[in-house]
Amino acid sequence: MANKPKTEPLGDPGGRRTGTWPWFIAGCAATGVMGILLLTMGTKGAEISQTLSLMVGVVGCLLTFYFRQSETGTITLRPRRRWILSAVPLVILGMAAGWWFFIHKPDINVTDLVAVTGGNGMHDKSEAWVALPTEGDITVANSGRDRLALILRLVNPAKVGNCVGPATLNVAPIVDGKWGIPVTVSSGEEARLSLAGVERRAGARVIVNMTDLACVVDLTVAEAILYN
């Protein structure tokens, strides 16, 4: 019986796969750049990364059904089909990035422009007011965004006492004098408020609820981002 000719794997006779390193380096570079961009977006970067992870995971599962291997471990797809299937996730990621950066309006960080009134020396049931900018280049009216991601933090000026941990914040949006639906968050937790229909000014009222009536805390704005 004649011996069957041995099938060499794709690549050069030495067993090395050609064209692997350029794609590997480019993929690592693209991943690093995307990771840095997501980090600069702060809280919203986490949402984008979750969405992209879902898309890449689904596309990766679909591709496994197309890339079949023979007994020798070589890919049985034709080169043209391999190129097409390899380009599918890149096209999807490109479309998602194009929608986010060119169609979707980027978030606006207004943390340094927010004014807080009554945030110092707050007791249980004390109220503070957070006002978004109404003058300058960036205002809540001309931003074109109708939502606010607000992170508030409580600071205990005393060296003793467990005041910040058990405390909760009742945050209610105010849009042109009209009250919105309040949300309850803890110190450092993001509150998402609707600013739909704002024409002049918007802000929020914050009520501190503490179990220890002797506690005194200060309220600060850690992050305020306008988005849509």
Solvent accessible surface area in square Angstrom, and as a share of the most:
residue,aa,sasa,rsa
1,M,235,1.05
2,A,93,0.72
3,N,143,0.74
4,K,182,0.77
5,P,123,0.77
6,K,189,0.80
7,T,86,0.50
8,E,116,0.52
9,P,54,0.34
10,L,72,0.36
11,G,40,0.39
12,D,38,0.20
13,P,131,0.82
14,G,68,0.65
15,G,45,0.43
16,R,180,0.66
17,R,118,0.43
18,T,99,0.58
19,G,45,0.43
20,T,68,0.39
21,W,173,0.61
22,P,91,0.57
23,W,139,0.49
24,F,115,0.48
25,I,109,0.55
26,A,57,0.45
27,G,36,0.35
28,C,70,0.42
29,A,59,0.46
30,A,61,0.47
31,T,96,0.56
32,G,37,0.36
33,V,89,0.51
34,M,71,0.31
35,G,29,0.28
36,I,112,0.57
37,L,80,0.40
38,L,30,0.15
39,L,146,0.73
40,T,105,0.61
41,M,48,0.21
42,G,40,0.38
43,T,41,0.24
44,K,6,0.02
45,G,3,0.03
46,A,54,0.42
47,E,62,0.28
48,I,24,0.12
49,S,38,0.24
50,Q,126,0.56
51,T,77,0.45
52,L,24,0.12
53,S,74,0.47
54,L,121,0.60
55,M,48,0.22
56,V,73,0.42
57,G,39,0.38
58,V,74,0.43
59,V,14,0.08
60,G,32,0.31
61,C,80,0.48
62,L,99,0.49
63,L,31,0.15
64,T,93,0.54
65,F,157,0.65
66,Y,117,0.44
67,F,62,0.26
68,R,159,0.58
69,Q,127,0.56
70,S,49,0.31
71,E,184,0.82
72,T,73,0.42
73,G,27,0.26
74,T,15,0.09
75,I,46,0.23
76,T,74,0.43
77,L,19,0.09
78,R,169,0.62
79,P,81,0.51
80,R,191,0.70
81,R,136,0.50
82,R,57,0.21
83,W,154,0.54
84,I,102,0.52
85,L,26,0.13
86,S,51,0.33
87,A,41,0.31
88,V,55,0.32
89,P,29,0.18
90,L,103,0.51
91,V,85,0.49
92,I,55,0.28
93,L,42,0.21
94,G,44,0.43
95,M,134,0.60
96,A,25,0.19
97,A,41,0.32
98,G,22,0.21
99,W,129,0.45
100,W,41,0.14
101,F,91,0.38
102,F,177,0.74
103,I,129,0.65
104,H,26,0.12
105,K,89,0.38
106,P,71,0.45
107,D,42,0.22
108,I,31,0.16
109,N,96,0.49
110,V,1,0.00
111,T,30,0.18
112,D,140,0.72
113,L,88,0.44
114,V,22,0.13
115,A,58,0.45
116,V,55,0.32
117,T,91,0.53
118,G,46,0.44
119,G,6,0.06
120,N,129,0.66
121,G,36,0.35
122,M,2,0.01
123,H,91,0.40
124,D,34,0.18
125,K,131,0.56
126,S,30,0.20
127,E,80,0.36
128,A,0,0.00
129,W,100,0.35
130,V,3,0.02
131,A,50,0.39
132,L,5,0.02
133,P,13,0.08
134,T,55,0.32
135,E,151,0.68
136,G,62,0.60
137,D,142,0.74
138,I,63,0.32
139,T,13,0.07
140,V,1,0.01
141,A,46,0.36
142,N,96,0.49
143,S,8,0.05
144,G,45,0.43
145,R,31,0.11
146,D,59,0.31
147,R,111,0.41
148,L,0,0.00
149,A,1,0.00
150,L,0,0.00
151,I,21,0.11
152,L,2,0.01
153,R,123,0.45
154,L,9,0.05
155,V,74,0.42
156,N,34,0.17
157,P,83,0.52
158,A,56,0.44
159,K,205,0.87
160,V,121,0.70
161,G,54,0.52
162,N,113,0.58
163,C,9,0.06
164,V,45,0.26
165,G,60,0.57
166,P,55,0.35
167,A,1,0.01
168,T,46,0.27
169,L,0,0.00
170,N,35,0.18
171,V,0,0.00
172,A,3,0.02
173,P,4,0.02
174,I,30,0.15
175,V,20,0.11
176,D,28,0.15
177,G,58,0.56
178,K,152,0.64
179,W,135,0.47
180,G,32,0.30
181,I,150,0.76
182,P,66,0.42
183,V,49,0.28
184,T,87,0.50
185,V,12,0.07
186,S,47,0.30
187,S,33,0.21
188,G,31,0.30
189,E,86,0.39
190,E,36,0.16
191,A,2,0.02
192,R,124,0.45
193,L,3,0.02
194,S,56,0.36
195,L,0,0.00
196,A,67,0.52
197,G,64,0.61
198,V,23,0.13
199,E,127,0.57
200,R,147,0.54
201,R,145,0.53
202,A,8,0.06
203,G,7,0.07
204,A,2,0.01
205,R,52,0.19
206,V,0,0.00
207,I,31,0.16
208,V,0,0.00
209,N,42,0.22
210,M,12,0.05
211,T,111,0.65
212,D,68,0.35
213,L,133,0.66
214,A,88,0.68
215,C,6,0.04
216,V,51,0.29
217,V,0,0.00
218,D,35,0.18
219,L,7,0.04
220,T,61,0.35
221,V,27,0.16
222,A,36,0.28
223,E,30,0.13
224,A,0,0.00
225,I,7,0.03
226,L,0,0.00
227,Y,25,0.09
228,N,66,0.34
